Amino acid sequence: MYGVFNPPPLDLSPLRGPILCPKNTWKYLGFLFNRKLIFRQHLDFYANKALSTVKYMKLLGNSSCRISPFQKCQLYKCYILPIVLYGFQLWFYNKVPLSYHLKLLNKMQRRVAIWILGTFKTSPSEEIEALAGLIPIKYHLQKLTKQLLI
């Protein structure tokens, strides 16, 4: 029943303390950790936070003074990307399965590209990202990793 990733509760009652039950996830300095260090919860949290920021930025486009696609792209690069890529050094490294992470980030970037250009939801992802002036998220992460190594 108990194992490496599922330890038993720690009973501190003989020392007049509580019974400590380990949590599945915990937050430290804004990073969400789990027992297997997969970082899915971390990425889910920050991707959802970025998507909600995009939804609120859509309200700016509906105001009396419209925002140009260039300004929308700058807002994405300056405000949304730092939110979603907070702590990417923890989960983006060699020999780690990134399919879930990249799928989630591509989904987020697709929604942003649709918002920037105002295109239909059925538009192809790569084309609208190119028209919006966004590089694919995988290459953006590789670029950031190379900048950190220098």
RODO-2510 file (C-alpha; in nm, 4 decimals, decimal comma):
residues 150
     n   res          X          Y          Z
     1     m     0,0000     0,0000     0,0000
     2     y     0,2743     0,2454     0,0929
     3     g     0,5755     0,2974    -0,1277
     4     v     0,8357     0,5486    -0,2327
     5     f     0,5787     0,7872    -0,3803
     6     n     0,3074     0,7139    -0,1261
     7     p     0,4616     0,7337     0,2234
     8     p     0,2565     0,6606     0,5367
     9     p     0,1355     0,9409     0,7651
    10     l     0,3806     1,0544     1,0306
    11     d     0,2349     1,0076     1,3776
    12     l     0,3679     1,2662     1,6230
    13     s     0,1079     1,1975     1,8926
    14     p     0,3641     1,0444     2,1351
    15     l     0,5373     1,3841     2,1252
    16     r     0,2037     1,5643     2,1765
    17     g     0,1987     1,6606     1,8110
    18     p    -0,0406     1,6100     1,5236
    19     i    -0,0530     1,3303     1,2671
    20     l     0,1116     1,4642     0,9523
    21     c    -0,0273     1,3337     0,6234
    22     p     0,1823     1,4056     0,3138
    23     k     0,0131     1,6043     0,0382
    24     n     0,0133     1,5115    -0,3281
    25     t     0,1331     1,8579    -0,4332
    26     w     0,2905     2,1496    -0,2532
    27     k     0,3804     2,5048    -0,3466
    28     y     0,7156     2,6636    -0,2757
    29     l     0,8248     3,0047    -0,4107
    30     g     0,5501     2,9881    -0,6724
    31     f     0,6537     2,6456    -0,8006
    32     l     0,4067     2,3595    -0,7776
    33     f     0,5777     2,0306    -0,6969
    34     n     0,4407     1,6783    -0,6779
    35     r     0,6012     1,3596    -0,5503
    36     k     0,7233     1,2454    -0,8921
    37     l     0,8402     1,5952    -1,0021
    38     i     0,6377     1,5827    -1,3235
    39     f     0,5356     1,9546    -1,3020
    40     r     0,1981     1,9002    -1,4720
    41     q     0,0146     2,0864    -1,1968
    42     h     0,2648     2,3721    -1,2206
    43     l     0,2213     2,4052    -1,5942
    44     d    -0,1571     2,3653    -1,5758
    45     f    -0,1787     2,6413    -1,3167
    46     y     0,0339     2,8920    -1,5072
    47     a    -0,1127     2,8073    -1,8500
    48     n    -0,4635     2,8627    -1,7113
    49     k    -0,3469     3,1862    -1,5548
    50     a    -0,2079     3,2989    -1,8907
    51     l    -0,5273     3,1983    -2,0741
    52     s    -0,7398     3,3947    -1,8294
    53     t    -0,5100     3,6937    -1,8873
    54     v    -0,5723     3,6585    -2,2618
    55     k    -0,9472     3,6495    -2,1995
    56     y    -0,9247     3,9741    -2,0045
    57     m    -0,7066     4,1302    -2,2711
    58     k    -0,9855     4,0606    -2,5209
    59     l    -1,1840     4,3186    -2,3275
    60     l    -0,9185     4,5757    -2,4138
    61     g    -0,9784     4,5087    -2,7817
    62     n    -1,3500     4,5742    -2,7352
    63     s    -1,2982     4,9146    -2,5748
    64     s    -1,3428     5,2461    -2,7586
    65     c    -0,9760     5,2631    -2,8653
    66     r    -0,8840     4,9392    -3,0385
    67     i    -0,5500     4,7645    -3,0002
    68     s    -0,3556     4,6855    -3,3156
    69     p    -0,2263     4,3324    -3,3822
    70     f     0,1291     4,4565    -3,3242
    71     q     0,0323     4,5875    -2,9802
    72     k    -0,1445     4,2603    -2,9003
    73     c     0,1694     4,0685    -2,9956
    74     q     0,3788     4,2932    -2,7718
    75     l     0,1350     4,2405    -2,4831
    76     y     0,1658     3,8653    -2,5298
    77     k     0,5448     3,8724    -2,5359
    78     c     0,5775     4,1114    -2,2406
    79     y     0,3035     3,9931    -2,0065
    80     i     0,1703     3,6492    -2,0922
    81     l     0,4880     3,4599    -2,1859
    82     p     0,6652     3,5450    -1,8575
    83     i     0,3605     3,4177    -1,6667
    84     v     0,3371     3,0852    -1,8481
    85     l     0,7124     3,0242    -1,8588
    86     y     0,7706     3,0928    -1,4906
    87     g     1,0084     2,8220    -1,3751
    88     f     1,0508     2,6518    -1,7120
    89     q     1,4093     2,5681    -1,6151
    90     l     1,2701     2,3074    -1,3753
    91     w     1,0762     2,1041    -1,6316
    92     f     1,2459     2,1864    -1,9646
    93     y     1,5711     1,9905    -1,9834
    94     n     1,7153     1,7070    -2,1892
    95     k     1,5714     1,3552    -2,1753
    96     v     1,2428     1,4522    -2,0110
    97     p     0,9096     1,3725    -2,1810
    98     l     0,7681     1,7053    -2,2948
    99     s     0,4663     1,5974    -2,4984
   100     y     0,2099     1,7054    -2,2374
   101     h     0,3868     2,0342    -2,1652
   102     l     0,4283     2,1305    -2,5286
   103     k     0,0704     2,0298    -2,6113
   104     l    -0,0610     2,2596    -2,3405
   105     l     0,1679     2,5478    -2,4390
   106     n     0,0832     2,5080    -2,8094
   107     k    -0,2864     2,5208    -2,7211
   108     m    -0,2301     2,8409    -2,5257
   109     q    -0,0246     3,0009    -2,8040
   110     r    -0,2862     2,9049    -3,0640
   111     r    -0,5557     3,0859    -2,8658
   112     v    -0,3288     3,3889    -2,8376
   113     a    -0,2589     3,3885    -3,2128
   114     i    -0,6329     3,3719    -3,2846
   115     w    -0,6821     3,6681    -3,0495
   116     i    -0,4004     3,8683    -3,2075
   117     l    -0,5240     3,8261    -3,5639
   118     g    -0,8948     3,7900    -3,4977
   119     t    -0,9138     3,4820    -3,7190
   120     f    -1,1534     3,1899    -3,7126
   121     k    -1,0981     2,9036    -3,4696
   122     t    -1,0645     2,6614    -3,7612
   123     s    -0,7522     2,8343    -3,8954
   124     p    -0,4331     2,6220    -3,9035
   125     s    -0,2098     2,6781    -3,6002
   126     e     0,1300     2,7130    -3,7628
   127     e     0,0080     2,9601    -4,0243
   128     i    -0,1659     3,1956    -3,7846
   129     e     0,1313     3,1862    -3,5462
   130     a     0,3586     3,2824    -3,8347
   131     l     0,1243     3,5616    -3,9436
   132     a     0,1046     3,6893    -3,5858
   133     g     0,4844     3,6976    -3,5640
   134     l     0,5148     3,4269    -3,2983
   135     i     0,7793     3,1594    -3,3109
   136     p     0,6728     2,8053    -3,2140
   137     i     0,6821     2,7611    -2,8383
   138     k     0,9296     2,4717    -2,8572
   139     y     1,1855     2,6900    -3,0341
   140     h     1,1166     2,9749    -2,7947
   141     l     1,2010     2,7481    -2,5006
   142     q     1,5194     2,6301    -2,6736
   143     k     1,6182     2,9929    -2,7351
   144     l     1,5648     3,0809    -2,3692
   145     t     1,7667     2,7769    -2,2590
   146     k     2,0593     2,8767    -2,4809
   147     q     2,0463     3,2310    -2,3383
   148     l     2,0685     3,0921    -1,9858
   149     l     2,3745     2,8839    -2,0705
   150     i     2,5669     3,1830    -2,2041
***
